[in-house]
Amino acid sequence: MTMAGIASTIPSITYSKPDFNQSSSLKKGNDQKLIWVNLLHLSYNMWEDNVPIKYLDENYQCSTCQEAREWAHPYRSFLTFDDLTWNILLQEMADAGMNMVVIDLGDAVQYESHPEIAVRNAWTKDKLRSEIIKMRTLGLEPIPKLNFATTHDIWMGEYSRMVSTKKYYSVCRDLISEVIEIFGSPRFFHIGMDEETAVYQSRYDYAVIRQNDLWWGDLYFYIGEIEKKGVRAWVWSDYAWYKPELYFRKMPKSVLQSNWYYGTEFDLNKLNESAKTCVKLYNDLEENGFDQIPTGSNHSNDINMEATVDYGNKVIDQSRLYGFMTAPWRPTLAPCLDRHKQAIAQIERAIKNY
Amino acid sequence: MVSTSEYYSVCQDLIQEVIEIFDTPRFFHLGMDEETAQHQQTYNYAIMRQNDLWWDDLHFYVNETEKKGVRSWIWSDYGWRHPELFFKKMPKSVLQSNWYYGSGFDLAQLKEPSNNYVKFYNDLENYGYDQVPTGSNWSNDTNMEDTVDYCKKIIDPTRLLGFMTASWLPTLSTCLDKHLEAINQINRAIKNNY
């Protein structure tokens, strides 16, 4: 086997930036509608791998959204999702003029290639396909998300303890391929890749962090698997907060960027250092020519989302501003319905004022 | 693949085979030191078992060792960071090697974290663990003999199984002198104390 051949089978050997999709097909057309997208969770197994004593009872009755979030946050071997809440939210989004849903799939689908990943009551492929049709009928473009960051991959079950092994790459390849097939070659595929640091895993039983070239090698692997199917990869951009120079040197332009910041202040002169870094990355991504979907939220306050739209609109050229995303970071459960509705209402106001 | 079914199977095989090669040795050192993010900050692949998982895996290795009639032996530095948990969950059957490579041993003079490292010899003794204190010529040439002096004073002879030097250098000719120095330090400690 040649060196290039070996390198193609071992992602961590890919030290330099590969020649990913640089074609003009990536350029945003003038007639392309601005994206207004909501991130919703089908699976919520994206965080802690251990359950606090308070929530050991699978049938714990959550009375508030905060409680529902805490209950669903640690790993659950069953689906933490409510169909009625989902249906109400899809309709609200359509009514608000939103046009895209990013669905965090995780272990909530009975994948044909890896049925062992699915939790109890996970959706069948047929169910997911019918929901995809429903979304499209409502004018909502369905986009899959599988978060491969090790801080958020407990949904992979035992494979989350095999990161960067041959078996792991094989499983990721299968899942990416199968999800693209289920979604009928979507425009984008969100792969997460956020918060892969020790601090974010300080409470986990099992903490893994890919560093140096290994993080990049694995990122290139996921991107390669997605782009070879004609789909565009989409990531959270927070790696750049810590290593901006490396990021702009090694991140392919073909990858759609979602920087995120959930605070109330956007004046760079008034922000503390860490918040300033987060906000300023919108400017830096623009200066370095990356396509963006800035992401706000009602996670911390009720003004961030609209302020994110104002700020992004000011600092990003329209040719690279693909749209805006709200990420409420709440499970799709009845106690959180109002919170989700508030997030949609914020986007609705932003659309009207746009 | 740490903490996967395949991993446990491999560890089980290796422990069994090594015990067989060594013809059922008295001890089997399992390491288990420095499993923190800080110690892996330059690694490409950093992995830390935390909470009950670290303990479950430790108990797995200990059990695999003990079921063959061999005593397991570990580095004790997990106890620096989680002393209460350590003394609640660490089996007394596991031989302890606390380690400290500095030049001062006066607890009143030492600052944190060195104070914590040296005091752990006392804590292990207070909780009744068997010890093989470990010194080194890694940082200076006085530590090893001072380690022997200190521990001989504070550890009851029934629980003081001996002393270890760890030069932390490869077994290569370029490091021969440094290794010989480490052995000479132990030689002097034996002559002066035993």
Interface residues (C-beta under 8 A of the other chain):
Chain A: S12 N50 E158 R161 M162 V163 S164 T165 K167 A198 Q201 S202 R203 Y204 D205 Y206 A207 V208 I209 R210 Q211 N212 D213 L214
Chain B: M1 V2 S3 T4 S5 Y7 A37 Q40 Q41 T42 Y43 N44 Y45 A46 I47 M48 R49 Q50 N51 D52 L53
